[in-house]
Amino acid sequence: MANNKKQIPLRLSNTLYNEIAAWAEDDFRSVNGQIEFLLTECVRARKKSKSSEEKKDK
């Protein structure tokens, strides 16, 4: 299975970059790895939230 990843330009403030870099270091990840991890977690949480809302509506 090929690991295809989309490359995108990303602009962050110095403050946000430094916060993510420190967090990444704490978690033994690269900054890129940390951003990917955080985005993945947010998408999972959103999907879970949406499915919970759909169950409530039924």
BAMI-229027 format. One line per field, with one value per residue (C-alpha): z, x negated, y negated; residue in one letter; chain. Coordinates in nm, 4 decimals. Layout:
pz	c(Z / ...);
px	c(X / ...);
py	c(Y / ...);
type	c(A / ...);
mol	c(A / ...);
end
This chain:
pz	c(0.0000 / -0.1066 / 0.1477 / -0.0614 / 0.1207 / -0.0081 / 0.0433 / 0.1284 / 0.2164 / 0.5695 / 0.7307 / 1.1088 / 1.3422 / 1.5217 / 1.8500 / 1.7267 / 1.5604 / 1.8812 / 2.0850 / 1.8413 / 1.8278 / 2.2080 / 2.2164 / 1.9410 / 2.1361 / 2.4457 / 2.2363 / 2.0538 / 1.7143 / 1.4412 / 1.4000 / 1.0800 / 1.2587 / 1.5432 / 1.3072 / 1.1216 / 1.4518 / 1.5786 / 1.2544 / 1.2509 / 1.6092 / 1.5275 / 1.2254 / 1.4342 / 1.7071 / 1.4511 / 1.2943 / 1.6386 / 1.7318 / 1.4092 / 1.4564 / 1.8151 / 1.6935 / 1.4268 / 1.6896 / 1.9039 / 1.6102 / 1.5530);
px	c(0.0000 / -0.1491 / -0.1637 / -0.0396 / -0.0393 / 0.0679 / -0.1787 / -0.0314 / -0.1851 / -0.0986 / -0.1540 / -0.1622 / -0.2393 / -0.5718 / -0.3856 / -0.1709 / -0.4676 / -0.6705 / -0.3827 / -0.3389 / -0.7145 / -0.7348 / -0.4349 / -0.5882 / -0.9118 / -0.7180 / -0.5462 / -0.8687 / -0.7290 / -0.8411 / -0.6444 / -0.4954 / -0.4056 / -0.2459 / -0.0336 / 0.0776 / 0.1590 / 0.3621 / 0.5565 / 0.6310 / 0.7598 / 0.9796 / 1.1312 / 1.2013 / 1.3637 / 1.5778 / 1.6929 / 1.7730 / 1.9605 / 2.1609 / 2.2582 / 2.3680 / 2.5820 / 2.7416 / 2.8311 / 2.9936 / 3.2040 / 3.3496);
py	c(0.0000 / -0.3314 / -0.6097 / -0.9015 / -1.2312 / -1.5688 / -1.8504 / -2.1886 / -2.5231 / -2.6301 / -2.9664 / -2.9904 / -3.2747 / -3.2438 / -3.2067 / -2.9183 / -2.7492 / -2.7693 / -2.6248 / -2.3351 / -2.2762 / -2.2543 / -2.0197 / -1.8061 / -1.7791 / -1.6674 / -1.3978 / -1.2954 / -1.4017 / -1.6373 / -1.9587 / -1.8176 / -1.4933 / -1.6864 / -1.8966 / -1.5831 / -1.4096 / -1.7066 / -1.7418 / -1.3675 / -1.3834 / -1.6837 / -1.5088 / -1.1963 / -1.4049 / -1.5872 / -1.2604 / -1.1194 / -1.4367 / -1.4305 / -1.0650 / -1.1395 / -1.4290 / -1.2107 / -0.9503 / -1.2199 / -1.3391 / -0.9926);
type	c(M / A / N / N / K / K / Q / I / P / L / R / L / S / N / T / L / Y / N / E / I / A / A / W / A / E / D / D / F / R / S / V / N / G / Q / I / E / F / L / L / T / E / C / V / R / A / R / K / K / S / K / S / S / E / E / K / K / D / K);
mol	c(A / A / A / A / A / A / A / A / A / A / A / A / A / A / A / A / A / A / A / A / A / A / A / A / A / A / A / A / A / A / A / A / A / A / A / A / A / A / A / A / A / A / A / A / A / A / A / A / A / A / A / A / A / A / A / A / A / A);
end
